[in-house]
Structures are given as structure tokens and as C-alpha cells.
Amino acid sequence: MDPLSSIRFSNKDECLEKMEMARFVRNLQALGCTTLLIDDHPTPLSVSSEHFAADGVILFHNPASDNEDRSLQIIKMRGVPHPISRQAFRFGEKGIEVLGRR
């Protein structure tokens, strides 16, 4: 299910899109569940309506060549101190393992 695309493409008005996205996120929060909204952007730092509605935004960087490590960058995490630099990571036996600064 991809509700993000449905919200994004059904609203031509950017303000209305942000309001709908915020309502969607509030409804998920009311359920008391942890939700990951996953989206793919051609430009990784482009700001979208999900960024305004979400408590946290994490960018995953996929390298163009095998010589680079995959990395993640925490752009936003409300109420939690976090590093702003890119951090190398890998998928391990216990999930995502953050390896440290790149």
C-alpha cells in the first residue's frame, strides 16, 4: 500500500497536501503504532510534505559504486539529540548496524 503517492498526486495544492499528510500521520499515531514512511526522491535533500508531518526523517544513501559504504543521515528527530553527519551502516543479523561516521 502506498498512501503517500495517493496523497501527493491527488492534491495539486501544496498546502492541502501538507494538511492531508499531517492528518494521515495523526491517525497512525492515534493507533499507538510505530510507523515508517518510506519514500524515494530523485534529489535526497528535497523537502516533502512527509518531512513536515513526521517526527523523524532519516535519509539512506546508496552508493553509486562498490567502493563506497551505504550510509544514513538523520535529518530530523524531534526531541532526540542526534549526529547530523552521514553514518556508515550495514544490515546485520540483528537489523541495521550503524558503523559510525563516514
C-alpha angles and dihedrals in degrees: 000000000000108000092161093067091045091054094043098048098039093059121065091178111081093207091053090047091055091048092050092047091050090049091050092051093046090053090052091048090051088060088060095233133131109245130194114200108200121197136166120223128186089217109041096210097049110123116233135183091263089063091061094047099042127087090215139022121197121182119207114206117206112200121238091221138033090246092074130071123236109253141188131208126199105221097173135007114164114227095359126101110229141166116264096205124093113269124205115234142174136196106253136175091278097044129264113008115197108215099189142256119346 
